Amino acid sequence: MNEENNIILPEPTLRRLPWYLAYVEILKANGVENVSSTQISRALSVDASQIAKDLSFLNIRGKTRIGYEVGALIEALSDFLGFTRSHKAYVIGTGSLGKALIRDSGLSNYGLEIVAGFDVNPDIIARTDLGVPIYHLDRIYEVMESNPASIGILTVPAQSAQECADTAIGAGIKAIWNFSPYRVKVAEGVVMANTSIYAHLALIFNRLEERHSRN
Amino acid sequence: MNEENNIILPEPTLRRLPWYLAYVEILKANGVENVSSTQISRALSVDASQIAKDLSFLNIRGKTRIGYEVGALIEALSDFLGFTRSHKAYVIGTGSLGKALIRDSGLSNYGLEIVAGFDVNPDIIARTDLGVPIYHLDRIYEVMESNPASIGILTVPAQSAQECADTAIGAGIKAIWNFSPYRVKVAEGVVMANTSIYAHLALIFNRLEERHSRN
């Protein structure tokens, strides 16, 4: 673990840093060698002083009039964001979204290593074609001994979300990544991130319908 | 379209309303008939006055000491959020996440009807087992005539995100739901929602590593 990761970064910074990374990765693929905050600013419509401030958390310095070396910036960002270190995770709820996350090899390029899935449906548990073992949720304590993980990815229906999160945390899971529409509560000290698919749908529908009603 | 949808709701309200919906749906499944804002407040750790304010946007009134009728509240929330009306969408990029969204029947219960997929990979385009037709992205203009949609779900790699979004908008797509790590720019008037999977990963990793370094 790098020393620079021992600080709690503000959420907006953590939201912007992956944008910068995606952008400089594209530059690298196009053979570009250096990039300035001004250039990132123009491409992503983020204030250049904000970019400089965000990048000041990293152990990297740009050069006057040249900017950052693209390869070094990618390395610094990936490392700083934790994408270069493996973080083991369980997928809890192996319906269509859970299965997709298990199969999505892209996530492993970003440091997320899904090592097992859990479900309560015997038909799914019997599957062996997902590349990782799928267990009944009752066995999570035992699997935590033999094949431990720190992150629980919650892809269960709303009505099971709180109970499944409690079970996972009881077994030793330290962070819950909640994809269910239910607002799961966790004890202080447990890391919680909500990916609110339904809230985003609601936002899109509202803006589309409002726009339509204006026309 | 309902008259109450002709207002732009604040984003935080649009984030909270689906939580209330998920919670009251669980109450209904458990045979509960009435619910008060105080009860929702305790269950979801949201301030009761905030809940009353959020629900005031809806065309529903609670009764003193009884609260809201659960069935009516579910109906009002689903309708208000647009989940009861069909909104047609294309999935652009039918890799593992794109395929999962096409297969995820859950989204159609929330008003999202995926009517076609687009890709540039001939192997994927030839697939017929996804339940909707998959076309080459070059054909989006033509498909927009025969099988139109208003929402483009962007599940392509970062380096293709801007170009695919531009193509979709050029063909008549009114809203982009971006799952790629790239910060896509759209013209004013086009609805944009970002589901920042990589930012959430970065948040989880940072909080876990910070916590670990403290112990």
Interface residues (C-beta under 8 A of the other chain):
Chain A: M1 N5 N6 I7 I8 L9 E11 L14 R15 L17 P18 W19 L21 A22 Y23 E25 I26 A29 L44 S45 V46 L81 G82 F83 R85 H87 G95 S96 L97 K99 A100 L101 R103 D104 S105 G106 L107 Y110 G111 L112 S150 I151 A158 Q159 K174 A175 W177 S180 P181 Y182 R183 K185 G189 V191 A193 T195 S196 I197 Y198 A199 H200 L201 A202 L203 I204 F205 N206 R207 L208 E209 E210 R211 H212 S213 R214
Chain B: M1 N5 N6 I7 I8 L9 E11 L14 R15 L17 P18 W19 L21 A22 Y23 E25 I26 A29 L44 S45 V46 L81 G82 F83 R85 H87 G95 S96 L97 K99 A100 L101 R103 D104 S105 G106 L107 Y110 G111 L112 S150 I151 A158 Q159 K174 A175 W177 S180 P181 Y182 R183 K185 G189 V191 A193 T195 S196 I197 Y198 A199 H200 L201 A202 L203 I204 F205 N206 R207 L208 E209 E210 R211 H212 S213 R214
